[in-house]
Amino acid sequence: MAPSSFTARAGDGLSITSAAVKKGKPTVVKYSWKFHDKSPKYFAVGIVEVSAHEFTLLDHEVKTRGHGDNGKGKDTVSIEVLEHYPGKYVLVLVDTDDFDTVFATSKAFQVKKSDF
């Protein structure tokens, strides 16, 4: 399953506060989020190519809490699967059981061939 629309639903209490590509081995997206009491316990992380709306699952299950404090979290996720697919992407946090349910989206960012 892939999100039919990568627009976040209102009221889930998750929001991506930053997402940026970090070169290395592996190349990753470093991202952070905010949450509150009604936020889901877990989320999956995916990436969507902006022009084609193609979804790629990057991490099936991330614990919402425990990656920071005061209602904030941060983590990294490998994007090595995109090595041969440069382009403009958004990071999405989705339901672990239904990838069509989008909790949060990042601002668009560029993945370049030189990032790998």
ABEGO torsion letter per residue (X at the ends): XBBABABBBBGAGBBBABBBBBBEOBBBBBBBBBBBAABBABBBBBBBBAAAGBBBBABABBBABGAEBGGBBBBBBBAAAAAABBEBBBBBBBBAABAABBABBBBBBBBBAAAX
